[in-house]
Structure formats: C-alpha cells, structure tokens
C-alpha cells in the first residue's frame, strides 16, 4: 500500500469543492484601478486647461462689428410703384426705424429708397432684412406680406421669367400668363393657398415669396401650367406634394 500525502493547498481546495463555495472572492485588479484613476486625473487637468485658455469676451454691438462705418443699401423704385410707395410710406417707415433701428429716406432725384445703419442699430443683419422688405414691396407684394421678411428668418424671394421656362411669343405667351392667373385670379389664389406662398404676376415676370420648400412647390406648379398642363391636374399634383410635406414635418 502506497501512502498518499496531500499538500495544504490541495486539502483546502478539496474542502472548498466538497463544502461551501461562497469562500471564492473576485479579486479586483490594481492595474485597472490605477488606469481609471490616471484617466480621471488627465480629464480633470484637460478641463481645467480648456477653462483656463477659453477667453470670455462680451458681445459686440453692430456698430462695433462694422468698425463704426456706416453701411447703406439703395433699392430702386419702378415708376408704377411711386404712388403705392407714397400711400404706404408710414407702414414701410415704422418697422424699419422703430424695430430695426435703421434710417430710411426716399431720394427724389435718383428715385431710390436709401437705408443706412446708425449707432442705435443692434442687429448686423437688419440692413439686409430692410432691403429685402422694400424690394418685395417694389416688386408688387402687399406691405403686410412683405413685412414677414422682417419678422421671419426663413423667407425668400424668387423671380423668374415665363420665357425662361418655354420660349413663347405673341398670343402663346399671353395664354400662358392667363393659365397661371386663371379666371379672376382663381388659379393663382389656389396655388398660393395650397403652397402657403404669395405670387405676383408682373407682365412676363413671376415673383414668389415664401419658404424654400414652398417656393419649390409653387414654381413647379407654375412651370407645369406654362408648359400646357391643365389646371385640374396641377391642383392634384400640388395637393399631393403639400400633404406629403405636411406629414413629413
């Protein structure tokens, strides 16, 4: 008979296997603790460095941004808009001066509306908004519609010629313009209401005021009318596109 001798480690292992297994404990690695601690210290140092390097400057006014120089925009007024401009001058003058803090005048010699900045001007983009507002009025839009260019940021003006879509002449051109307007302006009003835009027909020019997506829908409908599509088909197409865009948003 051979005697079998067990070491203390083997004896403890045999006891643990036979008995209670709760004595095994997961030993946490000291290296992982050290790595996490070092990473946390590096992050704190980086944040402190960024905070120390980031300068804090007060906001500059529009007068300081332009270096104290006066900027001016001139908007030419066509002859057929002189009387409407004179009639609605206070409606144009009030938002430009009181809300945008700009100076405006109508030059009788050059027949232009001149808009310029001053010390009270707080917004650097106010000059562009005021110029777009006056330009929209000179193109034939109502003051109330053009005023949206001052109040809202995502509105644009687009102008194109009927002959850019299709080179028409004589009666063919007149019929194309008539198809866009419709009987009593019905077609134009329908396109405006469905696409949420404003449209002005000035001879062969078409002016559209609205957001980018809405201008695209209105332009597509007008181009289809110019190319000869019947109004009923155009109505159906723009209603489908408008409903899809409404569901998307």
SULZI-V167913 format. One record per backbone hydrogen bond with DSSP energy under -0.5 kcal/mol. NH is the residue of the N-H (numbers start at 0). CO is the residue of the C=O. If there is no record, write none. Layout:
# SULZI-V167913
{{NH:CO} {NH:CO}}
This chain:
# SULZI-V167913
{{4:2} {10:6} {11:7} {12:8} {13:9} {14:10} {15:11} {16:12} {17:13} {18:14} {23:20} {26:24} {27:25} {32:28} {33:29} {34:30} {35:31} {36:32} {37:33} {38:34} {39:35} {40:36} {41:37} {42:38} {43:39} {44:40} {45:41} {46:42} {47:43} {48:44} {49:45} {50:46} {51:47} {52:48} {53:49} {54:52} {56:54} {64:60} {65:61} {66:63} {67:62} {68:65} {72:114} {74:112} {75:73} {76:110} {77:75} {80:77} {81:78} {84:80} {85:81} {86:82} {87:83} {88:85} {91:87} {92:88} {93:89} {94:90} {95:91} {96:92} {97:93} {98:93} {98:94} {99:94} {101:95} {102:115} {104:113} {106:104} {106:111} {107:105} {110:106} {111:106} {112:74} {113:104} {113:111} {114:72} {114:112} {115:102} {116:70} {120:117} {123:121} {125:122} {128:124} {129:125} {130:126} {131:127} {132:128} {133:129} {134:130} {135:131} {136:132} {137:133} {138:134} {139:135} {139:136} {140:135} {145:141} {146:142} {147:144} {148:145} {149:146} {150:146} {151:147} {155:209} {157:207} {159:205} {161:203} {163:160} {164:160} {164:161} {165:161} {167:165} {171:168} {173:169} {174:170} {175:171} {176:172} {177:173} {178:174} {179:175} {180:176} {181:177} {183:181} {184:181} {185:182} {186:180} {187:180} {188:184} {189:185} {190:186} {191:187} {192:188} {193:189} {194:190} {195:191} {196:191} {197:208} {199:206} {201:199} {201:204} {202:200} {204:201} {205:159} {206:199} {207:157} {208:197} {209:155} {214:210} {215:211} {216:212} {217:213} {218:214} {219:215} {220:216} {221:217} {222:218} {223:219} {224:220} {225:221} {226:222} {227:224} {228:223} {232:229} {233:229} {234:230} {235:231} {236:232} {237:233} {238:234} {239:235} {240:236} {241:237} {242:238} {243:239} {244:240} {245:241} {246:242} {247:243} {248:244}}
